[in-house]
Amino acid sequence: MKKNYLMTPGPTPVPPQALLAMAEPIIHHRTPEFMEIFREVCELLKFVFQTQNDVITLTSSGTGAMEAAVANLLSPGDKAICVQGGKFGERWTELCKAYGVTPVIINVEWGKAVDPKAIEAELKKDASIQAVFTTLCETSTGVLTDIKAIAQVTKAHNAVIAVDAISGLGAEEIKTDEWGIDVVVSGSQKGLMIPPGLAFISLSKKAWEKVEKSKSPRYYLSLKKAKKAIDATDTPFTPAISLVIALRETLRMMKKEGLDVIFNRHKILALATREAMEAMGLKLFAPTAPSNGVTAVSLPEGIDGEKLVKHMRDKYGVGIAGGQAELKGKVIRIAHMGYITDTDILMTIAVLGMALAEMGFRGEPGVGVEAAEEVLLEGRDRNPVESA
Ligand SMILES: *Cc1c(COP(=O)(O)O)cnc(C)c1O
């Protein structure tokens, strides 16, 4: 018999309430019944995004909202800063190129966070830069970016700041309005705890002004069309009805738990994971700016990350992620985002210890669990008031 556990940085496990909601017979979207659900979802999304602006729901994976940001804010020939410190930062560059936007690339060593001063320097050098594209949690490296500082820097310029918070939202603090973030993009299958298929984007007034001026072609991803519809609690096209209904369940859970408690839970799970890895003699890939949603771990000489991931999945039913692109085989990534508890993390660390031992890694398999238990028992920073 095998039981499966999903510990990957997207998709993430879906709570039973949301699964059950999706099993209900389908309803039509142009009905008062769906309208009421959609109205509540839109309200709750504003709560999670920490914004008073509308959060537009698109039927696509997260990348659809990234593409919507580029296609709706910019015109061919525009310039935009793209912070590239991992696979998802590179996606901003690729999207810009696809829309004829010239990327001003800020390369960051993988595993490190961008220095906001580097962004400021580029903005000061060239006043024609229209946007700064960055990533809250760079899922490929496990790095957390100081979005607050970048928003502060961008505010003084003509450019808007657009943040890929696809894996960050619901795991990391991001105060959209308070920090002055113009565009926040997210997806459904990470911290928001439902299956893949929905993407989200919020825009500030400054961002909408750019939308008005943009000359890029778009149709399905037109944000003006989406905004017009949302003003009537509607969507321009058939929404992924069942996913929206499931989302209502997880957003209600989030509202009930409270954002501070959610962020603190992620913080503790991340800390437990990091301490476990170090106790086991493994190195953190991003020790200086680790995210609370996913931990990337460098593997010792002689341990193939791809094989380790496969071994954990095949023998133990535990799905973690390997490395992407240049990190393929060299790191593993353990997610602790969304519907994840202490128990899930303890189990994953225990299984990792066993799998490493089976693959010939000389270390004591149990010490990771012990280190994690210590953090979890202490519930370090468990009180959100203290940690604020
Ligand atoms: C998962 C992820 C994406 C891609 O989302 P898709 O839903 O696969 O399109 C983009 N950026 C980040 C940071 C992610 O974690």
The ligand as a Gaussian input file, in Angstrom:
#p B3LYP/6-31G(d) Opt

LIG

0 1
 C        4.880000      28.426000      -9.561000
 C        5.471000      29.726000      -9.890000
 C        5.255000      30.343000     -11.123000
 C        4.559000      29.674000     -12.258000
 O        3.261000      29.462000     -12.065000
 P        2.432000      28.533000     -13.058000
 O        1.182000      28.378000     -12.273000
 O        3.203000      27.265000     -13.245000
 O        2.240000      29.258000     -14.306000
 C        5.773000      31.600000     -11.326000
 N        6.481000      32.209000     -10.394000
 C        6.724000      31.649000      -9.196000
 C        7.538000      32.389000      -8.192000
 C        6.229000      30.383000      -8.909000
 O        6.480000      29.816000      -7.734000

